[in-house]
Amino acid sequence: MQPRTRIPEFAELENYKNLGLLTQMQLDLLYRRVNGESYQQIRNVYSISKTTVARAIMRTATCRSWPKGQSGGGMTLLSLPDEMQFKKLVQEMADDLNCITTSMAIA
């Protein structure tokens, strides 16, 4: 499934899928909704509840994994790409033997 309308963020999501951070099912759910399918139509395709459709779309749009059957729960503050960037920054600072300031960590 491909979205009727392409925006730059979709290319970024496709990249995250290629990195294994998102699944094709997540992108399909999101694209179906972007293309105008109702929650009911999406529910019928994937046999999931309306709240699960909303949660899957929200997690996909924020670059968080969503495996079918995942139980509910809180959202982490950082997505996987954000975590990867944060760890890279910490490693770079550690390599230089510099302390990382809070302001640099959240920039």
C-alpha positions as CSV (number, residue, x, y, z in Angstrom):
1,M,0.0,0.0,0.0
2,Q,1.3,3.5,-0.9
3,P,-0.2,6.8,0.2
4,R,-1.9,8.9,-2.4
5,T,-0.1,11.9,-1.2
6,R,3.6,11.9,-0.6
7,I,5.3,14.0,1.9
8,P,9.0,14.0,2.9
9,E,8.2,12.4,6.3
10,F,7.0,9.2,4.5
11,A,10.5,8.8,3.0
12,E,11.9,9.0,6.5
13,L,9.4,6.4,7.7
14,E,10.4,4.1,4.8
15,N,14.0,4.5,5.8
16,Y,13.2,3.5,9.4
17,K,11.3,0.4,8.0
18,N,14.5,-0.5,6.1
19,L,16.5,-0.2,9.3
20,G,14.1,-2.6,11.0
21,L,12.7,0.0,13.4
22,L,9.2,-0.1,11.8
23,T,7.3,-2.9,10.1
24,Q,5.5,-2.9,6.7
25,M,2.3,-3.5,8.6
26,Q,2.7,-0.3,10.5
27,L,3.3,1.7,7.3
28,D,0.3,0.0,5.6
29,L,-1.9,1.0,8.5
30,L,-0.8,4.6,8.4
31,Y,-1.0,4.8,4.6
32,R,-4.5,3.3,4.6
33,R,-5.7,6.0,7.1
34,V,-3.9,8.7,5.1
35,N,-5.6,7.5,2.0
36,G,-9.0,8.0,3.7
37,E,-9.9,4.5,4.9
38,S,-12.1,4.5,8.0
39,Y,-11.1,2.9,11.3
40,Q,-13.7,0.2,10.6
41,Q,-12.2,-0.6,7.2
42,I,-8.7,-0.9,8.7
43,R,-10.1,-3.0,11.6
44,N,-11.6,-5.4,9.2
45,V,-8.4,-5.9,7.2
46,Y,-6.2,-6.5,10.3
47,S,-8.7,-7.9,12.8
48,I,-7.8,-5.4,15.5
49,S,-9.9,-3.0,17.7
50,K,-10.5,0.7,16.9
51,T,-8.3,1.8,19.8
52,T,-5.5,-0.5,18.5
53,V,-5.7,1.1,15.1
54,A,-5.3,4.5,16.7
55,R,-2.4,3.3,18.9
56,A,-0.6,1.7,15.9
57,I,-1.0,4.8,13.8
58,M,0.3,7.0,16.6
59,R,3.3,4.8,17.3
60,T,4.1,4.6,13.6
61,A,3.9,8.4,13.2
62,T,6.3,8.8,16.1
63,C,8.7,6.2,14.9
64,R,8.0,3.7,17.6
65,S,7.6,0.0,16.9
66,W,4.2,-1.6,17.2
67,P,4.0,-5.4,16.8
68,K,0.4,-6.7,16.3
69,G,-0.9,-8.0,19.6
70,Q,1.2,-5.6,21.7
71,S,-0.5,-4.8,25.0
72,G,-1.2,-1.1,25.9
73,G,1.1,0.9,28.0
74,G,2.7,4.3,28.2
75,M,4.7,5.9,25.5
76,T,8.4,6.3,25.9
77,L,9.8,9.9,25.7
78,L,12.2,9.0,22.9
79,S,11.6,7.1,19.8
80,L,14.1,4.5,18.6
81,P,15.8,7.0,16.1
82,D,16.0,9.6,18.9
83,E,17.5,7.0,21.3
84,M,20.1,6.1,18.6
85,Q,21.0,9.7,18.1
86,F,21.3,10.3,21.8
87,K,23.5,7.3,22.3
88,K,25.7,8.4,19.4
89,L,26.0,11.9,21.0
90,V,27.0,10.4,24.4
91,Q,29.6,8.1,22.7
92,E,31.1,11.0,20.8
93,M,31.4,13.0,24.1
94,A,32.9,10.0,25.8
95,D,35.4,9.5,23.0
96,D,36.5,13.1,23.5
97,L,36.6,12.6,27.3
98,N,34.3,15.6,27.6
99,C,31.3,15.8,29.9
100,I,28.0,16.1,28.2
101,T,25.9,18.9,29.5
102,T,22.1,18.5,29.8
103,S,21.6,21.3,27.2
104,M,23.7,19.4,24.7
105,A,22.0,16.1,25.5
106,I,18.6,17.5,24.7
107,A,19.6,19.6,21.7
